[in-house]
Amino acid sequence: MFHTDRLAYLSHDYCASLGIATRDVVESIERLLRRAAEGQAWNAPKTTIITGDGRYMMATLCASNTPPYMAVKSLMVSPDNAERGLESINAAVILHDSVTGVPVGVIDGNWVTAVRTAGLSCVAAKYLARKNASVAAFIGCGIQARSHLDAFFEMFPLTEVRAVGRGAASRDGFCRHAEEIGLRAIGSEGVQTALDGADLVVTSLPLSYDGAPFIDANWLKPGCFCAITDLAIPWIPDSMLAFDRIVIDDLEQERRMDRSLVSSALIKGDISGLVLGQIAPRSSDAERCAFVFRGLALGDLALAILAWQRHTQGESSAT
Protein backbone atom coordinates (compact mmCIF):
# COMPACT_ATOMS: atom_id res chain seq x y z
CA MET A 1 0.00 0.00 0.00
CA PHE A 2 1.32 3.46 -0.93
CA HIS A 3 1.12 6.38 1.48
CA THR A 4 0.78 9.91 0.18
CA ASP A 5 2.66 11.32 3.20
CA ARG A 6 5.76 9.62 1.77
CA LEU A 7 5.16 10.52 -1.87
CA ALA A 8 8.41 10.18 -3.84
CA TYR A 9 9.59 13.09 -6.00
CA LEU A 10 11.77 12.27 -9.00
CA SER A 11 13.67 15.42 -9.96
CA HIS A 12 14.91 16.37 -13.43
CA ASP A 13 18.53 15.50 -12.63
CA TYR A 14 17.51 12.23 -10.98
CA CYS A 15 15.44 11.18 -14.00
CA ALA A 16 18.31 12.09 -16.33
CA SER A 17 20.62 9.84 -14.30
CA LEU A 18 18.44 6.73 -14.72
CA GLY A 19 20.07 5.67 -17.99
CA ILE A 20 16.90 5.58 -20.07
CA ALA A 21 17.95 5.15 -23.71
CA THR A 22 16.06 6.24 -26.81
CA ARG A 23 15.27 2.62 -27.69
CA ASP A 24 13.69 2.22 -24.22
CA VAL A 25 11.48 5.25 -24.85
CA VAL A 26 10.45 4.06 -28.32
CA GLU A 27 9.62 0.58 -27.04
CA SER A 28 7.60 1.97 -24.11
CA ILE A 29 5.55 4.27 -26.34
CA GLU A 30 4.90 1.54 -28.90
CA ARG A 31 3.89 -0.87 -26.14
CA LEU A 32 1.29 1.55 -24.80
CA LEU A 33 -0.02 2.31 -28.30
CA ARG A 34 -0.64 -1.41 -28.77
CA ARG A 35 -2.30 -1.65 -25.35
CA ALA A 36 -4.58 1.23 -26.32
CA ALA A 37 -5.59 -0.63 -29.48
CA GLU A 38 -6.41 -3.64 -27.30
CA GLY A 39 -8.60 -1.56 -24.99
CA GLN A 40 -6.10 -1.78 -22.11
CA ALA A 41 -4.84 1.83 -22.18
CA TRP A 42 -6.70 5.10 -22.58
CA ASN A 43 -5.54 8.49 -23.77
CA ALA A 44 -7.65 11.63 -23.25
CA PRO A 45 -7.30 14.69 -25.51
CA LYS A 46 -5.33 17.42 -23.80
CA THR A 47 -7.08 20.46 -22.36
CA THR A 48 -5.68 23.98 -22.59
CA ILE A 49 -6.17 27.46 -21.24
CA ILE A 50 -4.81 30.42 -23.21
CA THR A 51 -5.01 33.53 -21.06
CA GLY A 52 -4.33 36.13 -23.75
CA ASP A 53 -1.25 37.54 -22.02
CA GLY A 54 1.20 34.98 -23.38
CA ARG A 55 0.62 32.28 -20.78
CA TYR A 56 -0.37 28.82 -21.98
CA MET A 57 -1.70 26.18 -19.58
CA MET A 58 -2.25 22.52 -20.38
CA ALA A 59 -3.28 19.26 -18.73
CA THR A 60 -3.08 15.67 -20.01
CA LEU A 61 -4.45 12.35 -18.76
CA CYS A 62 -3.59 8.77 -19.68
CA ALA A 63 -4.03 5.40 -17.96
CA SER A 64 -3.25 1.74 -18.55
CA ASN A 65 -4.19 -1.59 -17.00
CA THR A 66 -0.81 -3.22 -17.66
CA PRO A 67 1.23 -1.86 -16.07
CA PRO A 68 -1.42 -0.40 -13.75
CA TYR A 69 -0.64 3.30 -13.78
CA MET A 70 -2.36 6.61 -14.52
CA ALA A 71 -0.48 9.83 -15.28
CA VAL A 72 -1.80 13.37 -14.95
CA LYS A 73 0.43 16.17 -16.23
CA SER A 74 0.00 19.89 -15.69
CA LEU A 75 2.17 22.28 -17.69
CA MET A 76 2.44 26.02 -18.06
CA VAL A 77 4.34 28.24 -20.47
CA SER A 78 5.10 31.68 -19.02
CA PRO A 79 7.07 33.95 -21.39
CA ASP A 80 8.03 36.35 -18.56
CA ASN A 81 9.83 33.64 -16.60
CA ALA A 82 13.21 34.50 -18.12
CA GLU A 83 13.08 37.80 -16.24
CA ARG A 84 12.39 35.82 -13.06
CA GLY A 85 15.35 33.52 -13.63
CA LEU A 86 13.04 30.58 -14.32
CA GLU A 87 12.48 28.20 -17.23
CA SER A 88 9.70 29.36 -19.54
CA ILE A 89 8.03 25.93 -19.31
CA ASN A 90 7.31 24.24 -15.97
CA ALA A 91 5.42 21.02 -15.47
CA ALA A 92 4.76 18.15 -13.09
CA VAL A 93 3.47 14.62 -13.59
CA ILE A 94 1.57 12.83 -10.84
CA LEU A 95 1.68 9.05 -11.23
CA HIS A 96 -1.18 7.05 -9.70
CA ASP A 97 -1.95 3.40 -9.25
CA SER A 98 -4.68 2.93 -11.90
CA VAL A 99 -6.49 0.26 -9.85
CA THR A 100 -6.84 2.18 -6.59
CA GLY A 101 -6.22 5.77 -7.76
CA VAL A 102 -3.66 6.25 -4.98
CA PRO A 103 -0.82 8.60 -6.00
CA VAL A 104 2.58 6.87 -5.99
CA GLY A 105 4.97 9.60 -7.07
CA VAL A 106 5.59 13.01 -8.61
CA ILE A 107 7.94 13.23 -11.58
CA ASP A 108 9.56 16.34 -13.01
CA GLY A 109 7.32 17.30 -15.92
CA ASN A 110 9.97 19.23 -17.81
CA TRP A 111 12.08 16.08 -18.13
CA VAL A 112 9.04 14.02 -19.11
CA THR A 113 7.92 16.57 -21.71
CA ALA A 114 11.34 16.92 -23.34
CA VAL A 115 12.13 13.22 -23.50
CA ARG A 116 8.68 12.00 -24.50
CA THR A 117 8.38 14.58 -27.30
CA ALA A 118 11.68 13.46 -28.79
CA GLY A 119 10.62 9.86 -28.17
CA LEU A 120 7.40 10.29 -30.13
CA SER A 121 9.38 11.88 -32.96
CA CYS A 122 11.72 8.88 -32.88
CA VAL A 123 8.78 6.46 -33.11
CA ALA A 124 7.59 8.33 -36.21
CA ALA A 125 11.13 8.51 -37.59
CA LYS A 126 11.50 4.74 -37.20
CA TYR A 127 8.87 4.36 -39.92
CA LEU A 128 9.23 7.57 -41.91
CA ALA A 129 12.92 8.56 -41.96
CA ARG A 130 15.72 7.17 -44.09
CA LYS A 131 17.93 4.86 -42.03
CA ASN A 132 21.14 6.46 -43.31
CA ALA A 133 20.19 10.04 -42.33
CA SER A 134 23.40 11.90 -41.48
CA VAL A 135 22.64 15.64 -41.63
CA ALA A 136 20.11 17.24 -39.28
CA ALA A 137 18.81 20.81 -39.23
CA PHE A 138 17.28 22.40 -36.15
CA ILE A 139 15.08 25.48 -36.38
CA GLY A 140 14.88 26.52 -32.74
CA CYS A 141 17.66 25.67 -30.31
CA GLY A 142 15.94 25.23 -26.95
CA ILE A 143 15.18 22.23 -24.77
CA GLN A 144 13.26 20.35 -27.44
CA ALA A 145 16.07 20.80 -29.96
CA ARG A 146 18.58 19.32 -27.50
CA SER A 147 16.37 16.39 -26.56
CA HIS A 148 15.76 15.62 -30.24
CA LEU A 149 19.46 15.89 -31.04
CA ASP A 150 20.36 13.47 -28.25
CA ALA A 151 17.64 11.03 -29.31
CA PHE A 152 18.40 11.18 -33.04
CA PHE A 153 22.12 10.83 -32.30
CA GLU A 154 21.35 7.43 -30.76
CA MET A 155 19.09 6.43 -33.64
CA PHE A 156 20.84 7.64 -36.82
CA PRO A 157 24.45 7.87 -38.11
CA LEU A 158 24.57 11.65 -37.72
CA THR A 159 27.72 13.52 -38.71
CA GLU A 160 26.53 17.13 -39.05
CA VAL A 161 23.95 19.47 -37.57
CA ARG A 162 22.84 22.94 -38.66
CA ALA A 163 21.17 25.27 -36.18
CA VAL A 164 19.03 28.39 -36.49
CA GLY A 165 17.90 30.11 -33.31
CA ARG A 166 16.28 33.38 -32.32
CA GLY A 167 19.29 34.25 -30.19
CA ALA A 168 22.98 33.71 -30.81
CA ALA A 169 23.51 32.47 -27.25
CA SER A 170 21.05 29.57 -27.53
CA ARG A 171 22.26 28.68 -31.03
CA ASP A 172 25.92 28.70 -30.00
CA GLY A 173 25.18 26.69 -26.87
CA PHE A 174 23.33 24.12 -28.96
CA CYS A 175 26.25 23.91 -31.39
CA ARG A 176 28.71 23.40 -28.52
CA HIS A 177 26.59 20.52 -27.25
CA ALA A 178 26.58 18.96 -30.73
CA GLU A 179 30.36 19.28 -30.96
CA GLU A 180 30.79 17.74 -27.51
CA ILE A 181 29.08 14.56 -28.68
CA GLY A 182 31.29 14.41 -31.77
CA LEU A 183 29.28 16.15 -34.50
CA ARG A 184 30.17 18.93 -36.90
CA ALA A 185 27.97 21.88 -35.95
CA ILE A 186 27.12 24.87 -38.13
CA GLY A 187 25.33 27.93 -36.82
CA SER A 188 23.24 29.09 -39.80
CA GLU A 189 21.92 32.61 -40.26
CA GLY A 190 19.06 31.60 -42.56
CA VAL A 191 16.45 28.85 -42.47
CA GLN A 192 16.73 27.94 -46.14
CA THR A 193 20.50 27.53 -45.85
CA ALA A 194 20.10 25.24 -42.85
CA LEU A 195 17.48 23.09 -44.57
CA ASP A 196 19.43 22.69 -47.80
CA GLY A 197 20.44 19.03 -48.06
CA ALA A 198 19.28 18.08 -44.54
CA ASP A 199 18.05 14.51 -44.02
CA LEU A 200 16.30 15.27 -40.72
CA VAL A 201 14.65 18.53 -39.68
CA VAL A 202 13.33 19.52 -36.26
CA THR A 203 11.35 22.71 -35.73
CA SER A 204 10.68 23.65 -32.12
CA LEU A 205 10.03 27.38 -32.04
CA PRO A 206 8.09 29.03 -29.18
CA LEU A 207 4.33 28.90 -29.70
CA SER A 208 3.01 32.19 -31.09
CA TYR A 209 0.45 33.00 -33.75
CA ASP A 210 1.56 36.63 -33.97
CA GLY A 211 4.24 36.31 -36.65
CA ALA A 212 3.88 35.31 -40.29
CA PRO A 213 4.87 31.73 -41.25
CA PHE A 214 8.34 31.64 -42.81
CA ILE A 215 9.41 27.99 -43.27
CA ASP A 216 8.80 26.69 -46.80
CA ALA A 217 8.53 22.91 -47.20
CA ASN A 218 9.62 23.29 -50.83
CA TRP A 219 13.15 23.98 -49.50
CA LEU A 220 13.41 20.40 -48.24
CA LYS A 221 15.42 17.80 -50.12
CA PRO A 222 13.66 14.67 -51.43
CA GLY A 223 13.76 11.98 -48.77
CA CYS A 224 13.76 14.40 -45.83
CA PHE A 225 11.94 13.64 -42.57
CA CYS A 226 10.65 16.51 -40.42
CA ALA A 227 9.67 16.43 -36.75
CA ILE A 228 7.44 19.48 -36.29
CA THR A 229 6.88 20.09 -32.57
CA ASP A 230 5.58 23.67 -32.76
CA LEU A 231 2.07 22.96 -34.10
CA ALA A 232 3.38 23.80 -37.62
CA ILE A 233 2.77 27.48 -36.83
CA PRO A 234 6.03 28.66 -38.49
CA TRP A 235 5.41 26.61 -41.65
CA ILE A 236 3.81 28.28 -44.70
CA PRO A 237 0.48 26.41 -44.99
CA ASP A 238 0.39 26.17 -48.79
CA SER A 239 3.93 24.78 -48.87
CA MET A 240 2.86 21.72 -46.85
CA LEU A 241 1.68 20.25 -50.15
CA ALA A 242 5.36 19.52 -50.78
CA PHE A 243 5.17 16.65 -48.25
CA ASP A 244 4.32 13.25 -49.64
CA ARG A 245 3.23 11.98 -46.23
CA ILE A 246 2.13 13.83 -43.07
CA VAL A 247 1.39 11.91 -39.87
CA ILE A 248 0.13 13.47 -36.64
CA ASP A 249 0.14 12.18 -33.08
CA ASP A 250 -3.57 11.46 -32.55
CA LEU A 251 -6.47 11.66 -35.01
CA GLU A 252 -9.16 11.57 -32.30
CA GLN A 253 -7.55 14.41 -30.38
CA GLU A 254 -7.17 16.43 -33.58
CA ARG A 255 -10.89 16.13 -34.34
CA ARG A 256 -11.66 17.84 -31.03
CA MET A 257 -9.32 20.79 -31.50
CA ASP A 258 -10.58 24.24 -32.52
CA ARG A 259 -7.58 24.89 -34.74
CA SER A 260 -6.10 22.28 -37.07
CA LEU A 261 -2.40 21.49 -37.18
CA VAL A 262 -2.50 21.18 -40.98
CA SER A 263 -5.22 20.68 -43.57
CA SER A 264 -7.02 17.42 -42.84
CA ALA A 265 -6.71 16.52 -46.53
CA LEU A 266 -2.92 16.25 -46.10
CA ILE A 267 -2.97 13.93 -43.06
CA LYS A 268 -2.34 10.26 -43.85
CA GLY A 269 -2.92 9.01 -40.30
CA ASP A 270 -1.48 9.09 -36.81
CA ILE A 271 1.40 7.51 -34.95
CA SER A 272 -0.78 4.66 -33.71
CA GLY A 273 -1.60 3.79 -37.31
CA LEU A 274 2.11 3.61 -38.10
CA VAL A 275 2.91 1.32 -35.18
CA LEU A 276 -0.09 -0.94 -35.79
CA GLY A 277 0.59 -1.20 -39.51
CA GLN A 278 -2.66 0.50 -40.48
CA ILE A 279 -0.81 3.02 -42.64
CA ALA A 280 2.25 2.28 -44.70
CA PRO A 281 5.72 3.49 -43.71
CA ARG A 282 7.99 5.40 -46.09
CA SER A 283 7.77 3.75 -49.50
CA SER A 284 10.77 5.32 -51.27
CA ASP A 285 13.98 7.25 -50.58
CA ALA A 286 12.49 10.27 -52.35
CA GLU A 287 9.43 10.79 -50.13
CA ARG A 288 9.29 13.91 -47.98
CA CYS A 289 7.66 12.90 -44.70
CA ALA A 290 6.57 14.87 -41.64
CA PHE A 291 5.40 14.13 -38.12
CA VAL A 292 3.40 17.07 -36.78
CA PHE A 293 3.07 17.03 -33.01
CA ARG A 294 0.41 18.54 -30.76
CA GLY A 295 1.00 16.59 -27.57
CA LEU A 296 0.07 13.04 -26.59
CA ALA A 297 -0.71 12.07 -23.02
CA LEU A 298 0.21 8.47 -23.74
CA GLY A 299 3.81 9.62 -24.21
CA ASP A 300 3.78 11.24 -20.77
CA LEU A 301 2.58 8.00 -19.22
CA ALA A 302 5.18 5.93 -21.10
CA LEU A 303 8.02 8.10 -19.74
CA ALA A 304 6.57 8.31 -16.24
CA ILE A 305 6.33 4.51 -16.09
CA LEU A 306 9.91 4.11 -17.33
CA ALA A 307 11.26 6.54 -14.75
CA TRP A 308 9.20 5.05 -11.93
CA GLN A 309 10.18 1.47 -12.76
CA ARG A 310 13.88 2.38 -12.89
CA HIS A 311 13.47 4.20 -9.56
CA THR A 312 11.77 1.28 -7.83
CA GLN A 313 14.31 -1.20 -9.27
CA GLY A 314 17.08 0.95 -7.85
CA GLU A 315 15.42 1.04 -4.46
CA SER A 316 14.98 -2.75 -4.48
CA SER A 317 18.63 -3.39 -5.34
CA ALA A 318 19.77 -1.02 -2.61
CA THR A 319 17.92 -2.96 0.12
Wavefront OBJ file of the C-alpha trace (Angstrom):
o trace
v 0.000 0.000 0.000
v 1.318 3.460 -0.926
v 1.120 6.378 1.484
v 0.784 9.914 0.184
v 2.663 11.324 3.195
v 5.760 9.621 1.774
v 5.163 10.516 -1.869
v 8.407 10.185 -3.843
v 9.587 13.092 -6.003
v 11.770 12.267 -9.001
v 13.674 15.418 -9.960
v 14.913 16.369 -13.433
v 18.527 15.497 -12.632
v 17.514 12.233 -10.981
v 15.442 11.184 -14.000
v 18.309 12.087 -16.334
v 20.618 9.837 -14.300
v 18.436 6.728 -14.719
v 20.074 5.674 -17.986
v 16.898 5.585 -20.067
v 17.950 5.154 -23.708
v 16.056 6.238 -26.813
v 15.274 2.619 -27.686
v 13.688 2.218 -24.221
v 11.479 5.246 -24.845
v 10.453 4.061 -28.321
v 9.616 0.576 -27.041
v 7.601 1.968 -24.107
v 5.547 4.275 -26.340
v 4.900 1.539 -28.903
v 3.890 -0.868 -26.144
v 1.288 1.554 -24.801
v -0.019 2.313 -28.295
v -0.641 -1.409 -28.774
v -2.300 -1.650 -25.353
v -4.579 1.231 -26.317
v -5.588 -0.626 -29.482
v -6.407 -3.641 -27.299
v -8.604 -1.564 -24.989
v -6.098 -1.783 -22.115
v -4.839 1.826 -22.183
v -6.699 5.098 -22.576
v -5.544 8.492 -23.772
v -7.650 11.631 -23.248
v -7.297 14.689 -25.506
v -5.325 17.420 -23.796
v -7.077 20.464 -22.360
v -5.682 23.979 -22.594
v -6.174 27.463 -21.244
v -4.811 30.421 -23.213
v -5.010 33.528 -21.064
v -4.333 36.129 -23.755
v -1.252 37.537 -22.020
v 1.197 34.983 -23.380
v 0.615 32.282 -20.783
v -0.368 28.824 -21.983
v -1.703 26.176 -19.581
v -2.249 22.516 -20.383
v -3.281 19.261 -18.728
v -3.077 15.675 -20.007
v -4.449 12.349 -18.757
v -3.595 8.767 -19.683
v -4.025 5.395 -17.955
v -3.252 1.738 -18.553
v -4.195 -1.587 -16.998
v -0.815 -3.223 -17.661
v 1.233 -1.859 -16.068
v -1.423 -0.396 -13.755
v -0.644 3.305 -13.776
v -2.359 6.609 -14.520
v -0.477 9.829 -15.279
v -1.801 13.372 -14.951
v 0.434 16.167 -16.229
v -0.002 19.886 -15.692
v 2.166 22.275 -17.687
v 2.438 26.024 -18.063
v 4.345 28.239 -20.467
v 5.103 31.679 -19.017
v 7.070 33.954 -21.387
v 8.031 36.348 -18.561
v 9.833 33.637 -16.604
v 13.214 34.496 -18.115
v 13.076 37.800 -16.243
v 12.395 35.825 -13.061
v 15.345 33.525 -13.629
v 13.039 30.577 -14.319
v 12.477 28.198 -17.231
v 9.700 29.361 -19.545
v 8.034 25.929 -19.312
v 7.306 24.244 -15.974
v 5.424 21.015 -15.471
v 4.757 18.149 -13.093
v 3.472 14.618 -13.594
v 1.568 12.827 -10.844
v 1.679 9.052 -11.232
v -1.185 7.054 -9.704
v -1.953 3.396 -9.253
v -4.678 2.933 -11.901
v -6.492 0.257 -9.847
v -6.840 2.179 -6.590
v -6.221 5.769 -7.756
v -3.656 6.247 -4.980
v -0.815 8.605 -6.002
v 2.575 6.873 -5.995
v 4.974 9.596 -7.071
v 5.586 13.010 -8.613
v 7.936 13.226 -11.582
v 9.559 16.342 -13.008
v 7.323 17.298 -15.915
v 9.974 19.232 -17.813
v 12.077 16.084 -18.132
v 9.042 14.016 -19.107
v 7.925 16.567 -21.714
v 11.337 16.921 -23.341
v 12.134 13.217 -23.499
v 8.684 11.997 -24.503
v 8.381 14.584 -27.301
v 11.680 13.460 -28.791
v 10.618 9.863 -28.166
v 7.400 10.286 -30.129
v 9.377 11.880 -32.964
v 11.715 8.876 -32.885
v 8.777 6.463 -33.111
v 7.590 8.325 -36.211
v 11.134 8.513 -37.591
v 11.504 4.744 -37.197
v 8.866 4.363 -39.919
v 9.232 7.573 -41.913
v 12.923 8.563 -41.963
v 15.721 7.170 -44.088
v 17.928 4.858 -42.029
v 21.144 6.461 -43.310
v 20.187 10.041 -42.333
v 23.397 11.898 -41.477
v 22.639 15.638 -41.634
v 20.108 17.237 -39.277
v 18.812 20.807 -39.233
v 17.280 22.399 -36.146
v 15.078 25.478 -36.377
v 14.876 26.520 -32.744
v 17.657 25.675 -30.306
v 15.937 25.231 -26.950
v 15.178 22.234 -24.768
v 13.258 20.352 -27.442
v 16.070 20.799 -29.962
v 18.575 19.317 -27.499
v 16.371 16.387 -26.562
v 15.757 15.623 -30.239
v 19.459 15.892 -31.042
v 20.362 13.466 -28.249
v 17.643 11.027 -29.310
v 18.400 11.184 -33.044
v 22.117 10.835 -32.300
v 21.346 7.429 -30.757
v 19.094 6.432 -33.638
v 20.844 7.642 -36.821
v 24.453 7.873 -38.106
v 24.569 11.653 -37.717
v 27.720 13.517 -38.706
v 26.533 17.128 -39.045
v 23.946 19.474 -37.572
v 22.845 22.943 -38.656
v 21.175 25.265 -36.185
v 19.030 28.388 -36.489
v 17.902 30.114 -33.305
v 16.281 33.375 -32.320
v 19.285 34.251 -30.186
v 22.977 33.712 -30.810
v 23.515 32.470 -27.251
v 21.047 29.570 -27.533
v 22.259 28.679 -31.025
v 25.917 28.701 -30.003
v 25.177 26.692 -26.870
v 23.332 24.120 -28.961
v 26.250 23.908 -31.385
v 28.708 23.400 -28.525
v 26.592 20.523 -27.255
v 26.579 18.957 -30.733
v 30.358 19.278 -30.957
v 30.786 17.741 -27.511
v 29.076 14.558 -28.677
v 31.294 14.413 -31.771
v 29.281 16.151 -34.504
v 30.174 18.928 -36.898
v 27.966 21.882 -35.955
v 27.121 24.867 -38.130
v 25.330 27.928 -36.819
v 23.241 29.086 -39.798
v 21.921 32.607 -40.264
v 19.062 31.601 -42.562
v 16.455 28.849 -42.467
v 16.735 27.941 -46.142
v 20.501 27.530 -45.851
v 20.098 25.245 -42.847
v 17.476 23.089 -44.573
v 19.430 22.691 -47.802
v 20.436 19.026 -48.055
v 19.276 18.077 -44.539
v 18.051 14.510 -44.024
v 16.301 15.268 -40.719
v 14.647 18.532 -39.684
v 13.332 19.516 -36.262
v 11.345 22.712 -35.730
v 10.680 23.645 -32.122
v 10.033 27.378 -32.042
v 8.086 29.030 -29.179
v 4.326 28.902 -29.703
v 3.011 32.187 -31.091
v 0.446 32.995 -33.750
v 1.556 36.632 -33.973
v 4.244 36.309 -36.650
v 3.876 35.310 -40.293
v 4.871 31.731 -41.253
v 8.342 31.640 -42.807
v 9.406 27.990 -43.274
v 8.798 26.692 -46.802
v 8.531 22.912 -47.200
v 9.623 23.294 -50.828
v 13.149 23.984 -49.504
v 13.409 20.398 -48.244
v 15.421 17.798 -50.121
v 13.656 14.671 -51.431
v 13.759 11.984 -48.767
v 13.756 14.400 -45.831
v 11.938 13.641 -42.572
v 10.652 16.513 -40.415
v 9.673 16.429 -36.747
v 7.442 19.475 -36.289
v 6.883 20.086 -32.573
v 5.577 23.675 -32.760
v 2.066 22.956 -34.105
v 3.382 23.803 -37.617
v 2.774 27.482 -36.834
v 6.034 28.656 -38.489
v 5.408 26.611 -41.655
v 3.812 28.278 -44.696
v 0.485 26.412 -44.990
v 0.387 26.169 -48.793
v 3.927 24.777 -48.865
v 2.858 21.725 -46.847
v 1.677 20.251 -50.151
v 5.364 19.521 -50.783
v 5.171 16.654 -48.248
v 4.315 13.246 -49.644
v 3.234 11.980 -46.225
v 2.129 13.835 -43.074
v 1.386 11.906 -39.875
v 0.126 13.470 -36.638
v 0.145 12.178 -33.082
v -3.567 11.458 -32.550
v -6.467 11.661 -35.006
v -9.162 11.568 -32.303
v -7.546 14.410 -30.381
v -7.171 16.432 -33.575
v -10.894 16.132 -34.342
v -11.663 17.837 -31.032
v -9.323 20.789 -31.501
v -10.578 24.236 -32.517
v -7.577 24.894 -34.745
v -6.102 22.275 -37.073
v -2.400 21.490 -37.185
v -2.496 21.181 -40.983
v -5.219 20.681 -43.569
v -7.023 17.417 -42.845
v -6.706 16.517 -46.530
v -2.923 16.248 -46.099
v -2.973 13.926 -43.057
v -2.340 10.257 -43.851
v -2.924 9.006 -40.300
v -1.484 9.089 -36.810
v 1.398 7.514 -34.953
v -0.781 4.665 -33.705
v -1.600 3.791 -37.305
v 2.113 3.611 -38.101
v 2.906 1.323 -35.180
v -0.092 -0.938 -35.787
v 0.591 -1.198 -39.513
v -2.661 0.501 -40.477
v -0.810 3.021 -42.641
v 2.252 2.277 -44.701
v 5.717 3.494 -43.709
v 7.986 5.398 -46.085
v 7.771 3.750 -49.500
v 10.774 5.324 -51.269
v 13.982 7.245 -50.579
v 12.490 10.266 -52.353
v 9.429 10.787 -50.126
v 9.285 13.906 -47.983
v 7.656 12.901 -44.701
v 6.569 14.874 -41.641
v 5.403 14.131 -38.123
v 3.399 17.065 -36.776
v 3.069 17.028 -33.015
v 0.410 18.542 -30.758
v 1.004 16.588 -27.566
v 0.069 13.039 -26.594
v -0.709 12.065 -23.016
v 0.214 8.472 -23.743
v 3.808 9.620 -24.215
v 3.777 11.238 -20.772
v 2.580 7.996 -19.224
v 5.182 5.931 -21.098
v 8.019 8.099 -19.742
v 6.569 8.309 -16.239
v 6.329 4.512 -16.086
v 9.908 4.111 -17.326
v 11.258 6.540 -14.745
v 9.196 5.052 -11.926
v 10.176 1.468 -12.757
v 13.878 2.384 -12.887
v 13.466 4.203 -9.565
v 11.771 1.278 -7.828
v 14.306 -1.197 -9.265
v 17.079 0.953 -7.851
v 15.415 1.042 -4.459
v 14.977 -2.747 -4.476
v 18.632 -3.385 -5.344
v 19.770 -1.016 -2.611
v 17.925 -2.955 0.122
l 1 2 3 4 5 6 7 8 9 10 11 12 13 14 15 16 17 18 19 20 21 22 23 24 25 26 27 28 29 30 31 32 33 34 35 36 37 38 39 40 41 42 43 44 45 46 47 48 49 50 51 52 53 54 55 56 57 58 59 60 61 62 63 64 65 66 67 68 69 70 71 72 73 74 75 76 77 78 79 80 81 82 83 84 85 86 87 88 89 90 91 92 93 94 95 96 97 98 99 100 101 102 103 104 105 106 107 108 109 110 111 112 113 114 115 116 117 118 119 120 121 122 123 124 125 126 127 128 129 130 131 132 133 134 135 136 137 138 139 140 141 142 143 144 145 146 147 148 149 150 151 152 153 154 155 156 157 158 159 160 161 162 163 164 165 166 167 168 169 170 171 172 173 174 175 176 177 178 179 180 181 182 183 184 185 186 187 188 189 190 191 192 193 194 195 196 197 198 199 200 201 202 203 204 205 206 207 208 209 210 211 212 213 214 215 216 217 218 219 220 221 222 223 224 225 226 227 228 229 230 231 232 233 234 235 236 237 238 239 240 241 242 243 244 245 246 247 248 249 250 251 252 253 254 255 256 257 258 259 260 261 262 263 264 265 266 267 268 269 270 271 272 273 274 275 276 277 278 279 280 281 282 283 284 285 286 287 288 289 290 291 292 293 294 295 296 297 298 299 300 301 302 303 304 305 306 307 308 309 310 311 312 313 314 315 316 317 318 319
